[in-house]
Amino acid sequence: MALARLDDLAAWNDQLDALVQAGVPIDMGFRVRKDEIKETLRRIQDVVARRVGQDGSIDDALASEHDEVPSVYRSIMRLGLRSGDVAAAVAADSRMAASVERMRGVSRSSLLYPMIVCGLVYFGLIGMSFVLAPVVESIYGDLGTDVETGPLGLRIAHSVRATRPYWAPVPPLLFVIWAGSRLRRARYADRPSADFEGTPWIPGRSRTIALERWANLAEAMAALLERGDSLEESFRLASGAWGGASGPADLQAIADTMRHGAMPDDAPAVANRLPPFLSWAIWHAEPTPGRIGALRMASEIYAIAARRNTERLRTAAPMIACAVVGGAATGLYALAIFLPVAELIKHLASTMPG
């Protein structure tokens, strides 16, 4: 029995390696390069095999290996084993990672046009510092106007030209750093969804990822309850896989209330950590099969809401970024180019006789 289960684990790991090599989005907590994933999975399998005794099980071995096995991989594999469908658990993880990738795609596409505008402004300022600024300074000098006491436009033109050695190398350097970071991250087998949470400028990104997590958590709980697991154990396993980076620790209190038979009314602070409909499906829906149906309904509702949020962000984020970043860059360019010229024309007109 143990040998057969270990063979199953080896087959699942081979499929996982194939998914990674094919470029399928995965977040299993490995944090290694793609060419190292096979060795990492083999090492995990060896650790689990040592733990599996004559009458042991892979589920118990995974539960006991907190140091050697990544927590996300351990939780998802345990979830798949207990629900009887490892492929479904891995597919849910892939959908979650794909959702994060879509959000990253939204962030990249929303910055495309603003970065094009910023690039044009950058080259325009370079040209201005070489061509326009010296001409403006020369004309003002012929008219006897000093830079320090001259109009604002003259001081801007002088500052752009004088500080060019300092600001001109910055954008190319930032581009090289960004490209290097992209190349380095592309070599990794998986990309943690928690990384995406470090981009707070995208409005609604945290809610979209949270909705995906709640959808997966509800579906996983329904599958475990259908297999006969207790409500507490189902929630512990599902929250370990889909609770987020701090989920297992943060949601531990909820599992504790289940163990003691408490209801949300008895522990409102704990209950508020879950969205309302999911909280109702867990505590107030009729016992199985009613609770199972409610959880599956919650999963579908949250998955649809996550897709709608993604579509809204795909439409709104580029417009917001273009208005803010592109507008600021265009305003800076206009200030640096047109103000010196406008003030120079005004100054020349004021010095003309009659």
CORRAFEN-V285644 format. One record per pair of residues at least 6 apart in sequence whose C-alpha atoms are under 6 Angstrom apart, sorted by the first residue. I is the first residue (numbers start at 1). J is the second residue. D is the distance in whole Angstrom. If there is no record, write none. Layout:
# CORRAFEN-V285644
{{I | J | D} {I | J | D}}
This chain:
# CORRAFEN-V285644
{{20 | 189 | 6} {25 | 94 | 6} {25 | 97 | 5} {25 | 98 | 5} {26 | 94 | 5} {26 | 97 | 5} {26 | 190 | 5} {27 | 97 | 6} {27 | 190 | 5} {27 | 191 | 6} {27 | 192 | 6} {28 | 72 | 5} {28 | 73 | 5} {29 | 70 | 6} {29 | 72 | 5} {32 | 188 | 5} {32 | 189 | 6} {33 | 187 | 5} {33 | 188 | 4} {33 | 189 | 5} {34 | 187 | 6} {34 | 188 | 5} {34 | 189 | 4} {48 | 61 | 6} {51 | 61 | 5} {52 | 61 | 6} {59 | 78 | 6} {62 | 74 | 6} {72 | 241 | 6} {75 | 240 | 6} {75 | 241 | 5} {76 | 241 | 5} {79 | 237 | 6} {80 | 86 | 4} {80 | 89 | 5} {83 | 223 | 6} {83 | 224 | 5} {106 | 314 | 5} {110 | 317 | 6} {110 | 318 | 4} {114 | 322 | 5} {114 | 325 | 6} {114 | 326 | 5} {117 | 326 | 6} {118 | 329 | 6} {121 | 333 | 6} {129 | 160 | 6} {129 | 161 | 5} {133 | 157 | 5} {147 | 155 | 6} {153 | 339 | 5} {153 | 340 | 4} {154 | 340 | 6} {208 | 306 | 5} {211 | 302 | 5} {211 | 306 | 5} {212 | 303 | 6} {212 | 306 | 6} {213 | 242 | 5} {215 | 299 | 4} {215 | 302 | 5} {215 | 303 | 5} {217 | 238 | 5} {217 | 242 | 6} {218 | 295 | 5} {218 | 299 | 5} {219 | 296 | 6} {219 | 299 | 6} {220 | 238 | 6} {221 | 234 | 5} {221 | 238 | 6} {222 | 292 | 5} {222 | 295 | 6} {224 | 234 | 6} {232 | 255 | 6} {232 | 258 | 6} {239 | 248 | 6} {240 | 248 | 5} {254 | 270 | 6} {264 | 271 | 5} {281 | 294 | 5} {281 | 295 | 6} {285 | 291 | 5}}
